[in-house]
């Protein structure tokens, strides 16, 4: 039995397999060092693993509450207060999610209606626009240009119409490693003042921020916080991307709507891991030094390619480093990334794929969340090109 599907019926025309999956598969096929997809190649905390095992043995293996277990939501509330001096009520304003991407999708599904416009800053994480389109929304693109990838708020203002439903921000920013500053938050506050615009703030790299820069969460700005959904990720924070565990923060009126979507998209998340995380994040030493840990890796990577032909684009957050190869080749980013993988055995991600119109700036993204021996081998390759 077969069904004849007309491709003109697809809800996502032009969307193929994610570039992350494509480049990781190519890395595996060619036995290349994989600095493409953003995942660490080192072990997570043995204490955290022991906590998961303990909670499995203690019988916490059935459904958790839809919102997430209360001890974890209480621990998240404390963590956010310690960082930003704002209180999110653990009962009504925090929901545990199956990773950051699910939280983003649930937020978009909850609030974006047919014909609503959503402002997206490009280069953008690749799940935003498909989620908008699947829910009948219309993406409106604001371009962050190389080399510093700052936001031109005057241009953003021109995108705002009576149909603007949501603005999606991401700081620290994937893929560029740029971060939003206080001036950006004030501009965003001015942009949305007196409107019904909702802000979806992707802050999954909240603890991976460098050079003594402060993470400017929307939580720190009361006028923004009251209209914002904030997304975090335990997978990014604790080097356990395969666990797909995250959370969403929002004022009660927004969280009520978020949960309506959340419960039918995933309902709830891994129970023993929730209990383990509740215990683990109670000790802030388990995450408070992550910025120094990853800054050391960034510096290790950058220092070893100072004499290469690649131009280093400043990275102030996340675990991604952009490299400009314009002095090496005129090839398009996708072509150069594929050749780099096949010929030199080093996989990366072309930044052009994060733009809807494939803006090509001769820049590739490399993940430095790796062991030093992995980074050593990768930088040796880069210096030979």
C-alpha positions as CSV (number, residue, x, y, z in Angstrom):
1,X,0.0,0.0,0.0
2,X,1.3,3.4,-0.8
3,X,0.1,7.0,-0.7
4,X,0.9,9.5,-3.4
5,X,1.9,12.7,-1.8
6,X,2.0,15.8,-3.9
7,X,5.1,17.9,-2.9
8,X,3.1,21.1,-3.5
9,X,1.1,20.1,-0.4
10,X,4.1,20.3,1.9
11,X,3.9,22.7,4.8
12,X,7.6,23.4,4.7
13,X,8.6,23.9,1.0
14,X,12.4,24.0,0.5
15,X,13.1,22.5,3.9
16,X,15.4,19.5,3.9
17,X,17.4,17.6,6.5
18,X,19.0,19.9,9.0
19,X,22.6,21.0,8.1
20,X,23.7,19.7,11.5
21,X,22.6,16.2,10.7
22,X,24.1,16.5,7.2
23,X,27.5,17.6,8.3
24,X,27.7,15.2,11.2
25,X,26.8,12.3,8.9
26,X,29.5,13.5,6.4
27,X,32.0,13.7,9.3
28,X,31.2,10.1,10.3
29,X,31.5,8.9,6.7
30,X,34.8,10.6,6.1
31,X,36.1,9.9,9.7
32,X,36.7,13.7,10.1
33,X,37.0,15.6,13.3
34,X,33.5,16.8,14.0
35,X,33.4,20.5,15.0
36,X,30.1,21.0,13.2
37,X,27.2,19.9,15.4
38,X,27.2,21.6,18.8
39,X,27.9,18.8,21.3
40,X,30.8,18.1,23.7
41,X,33.0,15.1,23.3
42,X,33.9,14.9,27.0
43,X,32.1,13.3,29.9
44,X,29.4,14.9,31.9
45,X,29.6,15.0,35.7
46,X,29.8,11.6,37.3
47,X,27.9,13.0,40.3
48,X,25.0,13.9,37.9
49,X,25.0,10.4,36.4
50,X,24.9,8.9,39.9
51,X,22.0,11.1,40.8
52,X,20.0,9.9,37.7
53,X,20.8,6.3,38.6
54,X,19.8,6.8,42.2
55,X,16.4,8.3,41.3
56,X,15.8,5.4,38.8
57,X,16.6,2.9,41.6
58,X,14.3,4.9,43.9
59,X,11.4,4.3,41.6
60,X,11.0,7.7,39.9
61,X,10.3,6.2,36.5
62,X,6.7,7.1,35.8
63,X,5.1,10.3,34.4
64,X,6.2,13.5,36.0
65,X,3.6,16.3,36.3
66,X,3.0,18.1,33.0
67,X,4.7,21.2,34.3
68,X,7.7,19.3,35.6
69,X,8.4,18.1,39.2
70,X,8.0,20.9,41.7
71,X,11.5,20.4,43.3
72,X,13.1,21.1,40.0
73,X,10.9,24.1,39.3
74,X,11.8,25.4,42.8
75,X,15.5,24.9,42.1
76,X,15.1,26.8,38.7
77,X,13.4,29.6,40.5
78,X,16.2,30.0,43.0
79,X,18.8,29.8,40.2
80,X,17.1,32.6,38.3
81,X,16.8,34.7,41.4
82,X,20.5,34.3,42.2
83,X,21.4,35.3,38.7
84,X,19.0,38.1,37.9
85,X,17.2,39.0,41.2
86,X,13.8,38.3,39.8
87,X,11.4,35.7,41.1
88,X,9.5,33.3,38.9
89,X,6.9,31.4,40.8
90,X,7.7,27.7,40.6
91,X,4.0,26.7,40.5
92,X,2.6,29.1,37.8
93,X,5.6,30.5,35.9
94,X,8.1,27.7,35.2
95,X,7.7,24.7,33.0
96,X,10.2,21.9,32.4
97,X,10.6,21.0,28.7
98,X,12.1,18.4,26.5
99,X,15.0,20.6,25.6
100,X,15.2,24.2,24.4
101,X,13.9,23.5,20.9
102,X,10.7,22.0,22.3
103,X,10.2,25.0,24.5
104,X,10.7,27.3,21.5
105,X,8.2,25.4,19.4
106,X,5.6,25.3,22.2
107,X,5.9,29.0,22.7
108,X,5.5,29.7,19.0
109,X,2.6,27.2,18.7
110,X,0.9,28.9,21.7
111,X,0.9,32.4,20.5
112,X,1.5,32.6,16.7
113,X,-1.8,32.6,14.7
114,X,-2.5,32.4,11.0
115,X,-1.1,35.6,9.3
116,X,0.8,36.8,12.4
117,X,4.3,38.2,11.7
118,X,7.3,37.2,13.8
119,X,10.6,39.2,13.6
120,X,13.6,36.9,13.4
121,X,17.3,38.0,13.6
122,X,19.5,36.3,11.0
123,X,21.7,34.4,11.0
124,X,19.2,32.4,13.1
125,X,19.0,29.0,14.8
126,X,17.3,26.8,12.2
127,X,14.2,25.8,14.2
128,X,12.7,29.3,14.5
129,X,11.4,29.8,11.0
130,X,10.0,26.3,10.4
131,X,8.1,26.5,13.7
132,X,6.7,29.9,12.7
133,X,5.5,28.6,9.3
134,X,4.0,25.4,10.7
135,X,1.8,27.5,12.9
136,X,0.7,29.8,10.0
137,X,3.0,32.7,10.9
138,X,5.0,34.9,8.6
139,X,8.7,35.4,9.4
140,X,10.1,38.9,9.0
141,X,13.9,39.0,8.7
142,X,16.3,41.5,10.4
143,X,19.8,41.0,9.2
144,X,22.8,40.9,11.5
145,X,25.9,41.5,9.3
146,X,29.4,40.3,9.6
147,X,31.9,40.9,11.2
148,X,30.3,41.9,14.5
149,X,26.7,40.8,13.9
150,X,25.1,43.7,15.8
151,X,21.4,44.5,15.5
152,X,20.4,47.7,13.7
153,X,17.3,48.6,15.7
154,X,16.3,51.3,13.2
155,X,15.9,48.6,10.6
156,X,14.0,46.5,13.0
157,X,11.6,49.3,13.7
158,X,10.7,49.4,10.1
159,X,9.6,45.7,10.2
160,X,7.0,46.3,13.0
161,X,3.4,46.4,11.8
162,X,0.0,45.9,13.3
163,X,0.5,42.2,12.4
164,X,3.7,41.8,14.5
165,X,2.9,39.2,17.1
166,X,6.4,38.1,18.3
167,X,10.0,39.0,18.3
168,X,12.6,36.2,18.8
169,X,15.9,37.1,20.3
170,X,18.9,34.8,21.1
171,X,21.7,35.8,23.5
172,X,24.4,34.5,23.6
173,X,23.8,34.0,19.9
174,X,24.1,30.8,17.9
175,X,25.8,30.7,15.4
176,X,27.8,34.0,15.8
177,X,28.9,34.0,19.4
178,X,27.7,37.6,19.8
179,X,25.8,38.8,22.8
180,X,23.2,41.5,23.4
181,X,24.1,44.4,25.7
182,X,22.0,46.8,27.8
183,X,21.5,49.1,24.9
184,X,19.9,46.3,22.9
185,X,17.5,45.5,25.7
186,X,16.6,49.2,26.1
187,X,16.0,49.4,22.3
188,X,13.8,46.3,22.5
189,X,11.9,47.8,25.4
190,X,11.3,50.9,23.3
191,X,10.3,48.9,20.3
192,X,7.6,46.9,22.1
193,X,6.3,49.7,24.4
194,X,2.6,50.1,24.2
195,X,2.1,47.0,22.0
196,X,0.9,43.5,22.5
197,X,4.1,42.1,21.0
198,X,5.4,39.0,22.8
199,X,9.2,38.4,23.2
200,X,10.6,34.9,22.9
201,X,14.1,35.0,24.4
202,X,16.3,32.0,23.6
203,X,18.9,32.0,26.4
204,X,20.1,28.4,26.2
205,X,23.8,29.5,26.4
206,X,23.1,31.7,29.5
207,X,26.1,30.4,31.4
208,X,28.5,30.3,28.4
209,X,29.5,34.0,28.3
210,X,33.0,35.3,28.3
211,X,35.3,38.3,28.8
212,X,33.6,39.4,32.0
213,X,30.5,40.3,30.1
214,X,27.2,40.1,31.9
215,X,24.4,38.0,30.5
216,X,21.6,40.5,29.8
217,X,18.6,38.3,30.2
218,X,15.2,39.9,29.5
219,X,14.5,38.8,33.1
220,X,16.6,41.8,34.2
221,X,14.2,44.3,32.6
222,X,10.8,44.4,34.2
223,X,9.0,45.9,31.2
224,X,10.5,43.2,29.0
225,X,10.0,40.3,31.5
226,X,6.3,41.0,31.7
227,X,5.8,40.2,27.9
228,X,8.6,37.5,27.6
229,X,9.0,33.8,27.5
230,X,12.5,32.8,28.4
231,X,14.0,29.5,27.3
232,X,16.9,27.7,29.0
233,X,18.7,24.4,28.5
234,X,20.2,21.9,30.9
235,X,21.6,20.0,28.0
236,X,23.9,23.0,27.1
237,X,24.7,23.8,30.7
238,X,25.7,20.3,31.8
239,X,27.2,19.0,28.6
240,X,24.3,16.5,28.2
241,X,22.7,17.5,24.9
242,X,21.3,14.0,24.4
243,X,19.1,14.3,27.4
244,X,17.0,17.0,25.8
245,X,16.1,18.8,29.0
246,X,15.2,22.5,29.3
247,X,12.8,24.9,30.7
248,X,10.6,28.0,30.0
249,X,10.0,31.0,32.2
250,X,7.1,33.4,31.8
251,X,4.5,35.4,33.7
252,X,1.5,33.4,34.7
253,X,-0.8,34.7,32.0
254,X,1.7,33.7,29.3
255,X,2.7,30.4,31.0
256,X,-1.0,29.4,31.1
257,X,-1.1,29.6,27.3
258,X,2.3,28.0,26.9
259,X,1.3,24.9,28.8
260,X,-1.8,24.4,26.6
261,X,0.5,23.7,23.7
262,X,3.2,22.0,25.8
263,X,0.9,19.3,27.2
264,X,-0.1,18.2,23.7
265,X,3.3,18.4,22.1
266,X,5.3,16.4,24.7
267,X,3.1,16.4,27.9
268,X,6.1,15.8,30.2
269,X,9.8,15.0,30.4
270,X,12.2,12.4,31.7
271,X,11.3,11.9,35.4
272,X,14.5,10.6,37.0
273,X,16.6,13.2,35.2
274,X,14.3,15.9,36.6
275,X,14.9,14.7,40.1
276,X,18.7,14.5,39.5
277,X,18.8,18.0,38.1
278,X,16.8,19.4,41.0
279,X,19.5,18.1,43.4
280,X,22.4,19.0,41.1
281,X,21.6,22.7,40.5
282,X,20.9,23.2,44.2
283,X,24.7,23.6,44.3
284,X,25.6,26.6,42.2
285,X,29.2,25.5,42.0
286,X,27.9,22.9,39.5
287,X,27.3,25.7,36.9
288,X,28.6,29.0,38.1
289,X,32.1,28.5,36.7
290,X,31.0,27.4,33.3
291,X,32.0,30.7,31.7
292,X,35.6,30.3,32.8
293,X,35.6,26.6,31.7
294,X,34.5,27.4,28.2
295,X,36.4,30.6,27.8
296,X,39.6,28.5,28.4
297,X,38.6,26.2,25.6
298,X,37.8,29.2,23.3
299,X,41.2,30.7,24.1
300,X,43.0,27.4,23.5
301,X,41.4,27.0,20.1
302,X,42.0,30.6,19.0
303,X,45.6,30.8,20.3
304,X,46.5,27.8,18.2
305,X,45.2,29.3,14.9
306,X,46.7,32.8,15.3
307,X,49.2,32.1,12.5
308,X,46.7,30.4,10.2
309,X,45.2,32.0,7.2
310,X,41.8,32.2,8.8
311,X,40.5,35.4,10.2
312,X,39.1,35.1,13.8
313,X,35.6,36.6,14.3
314,X,35.3,37.7,18.0
315,X,33.3,35.2,20.1
316,X,31.8,36.4,23.4
317,X,29.5,33.5,24.2
318,X,28.2,30.0,23.3
319,X,30.7,27.3,22.4
320,X,31.1,28.3,18.7
321,X,33.9,30.1,17.0
322,X,33.4,31.7,13.6
323,X,36.3,31.8,11.2
324,X,36.5,33.9,8.0
325,X,38.2,32.0,5.2
326,X,38.1,34.8,2.5
327,X,41.9,34.9,2.3
328,X,41.9,31.2,1.4
329,X,39.2,30.5,-1.1
330,X,36.4,32.1,-3.1
331,X,34.3,29.0,-2.8
332,X,30.8,29.3,-1.3
333,X,30.5,28.4,2.3
334,X,28.7,25.1,1.8
335,X,31.2,24.0,-0.9
336,X,34.2,25.0,1.2
337,X,32.7,23.3,4.3
338,X,32.2,20.1,2.4
339,X,35.7,20.2,0.9
340,X,37.2,20.9,4.3
341,X,35.4,17.8,5.6
342,X,36.3,15.5,2.8
343,X,39.8,16.7,2.0
344,X,41.1,17.9,5.3
345,X,39.0,15.7,7.6
346,X,37.5,18.6,9.6
347,X,33.8,19.3,9.8
348,X,32.2,22.7,10.4
349,X,29.0,24.5,9.7
350,X,28.6,27.1,6.9
351,X,27.0,30.2,8.4
352,X,25.1,31.0,5.2
353,X,22.6,28.3,6.0
354,X,21.3,30.3,8.9
355,X,20.0,33.0,6.5
356,X,16.8,32.5,4.5
357,X,18.5,34.1,1.5
358,X,21.8,32.3,2.1
359,X,24.0,35.4,2.6
360,X,27.5,34.1,1.9
361,X,30.3,36.0,3.9
362,X,32.9,33.2,3.6
363,X,32.5,32.3,7.3
364,X,32.3,28.9,8.9
365,X,31.2,27.9,12.5
366,X,33.4,25.6,14.6
367,X,32.3,24.0,17.9
368,X,35.1,24.2,20.6
369,X,33.2,22.2,23.2
370,X,35.7,19.5,22.8
371,X,38.6,17.9,24.6
372,X,41.9,19.7,24.3
373,X,43.4,16.8,22.3
374,X,40.5,17.1,19.8
375,X,41.0,20.9,19.5
376,X,44.8,20.4,19.1
377,X,44.2,18.1,16.1
378,X,41.7,20.4,14.6
379,X,43.9,23.5,14.9
380,X,46.8,21.6,13.4
381,X,44.6,21.0,10.3
382,X,43.5,24.6,10.2
383,X,47.0,25.9,10.3
384,X,48.0,23.7,7.3
385,X,45.3,25.1,5.0
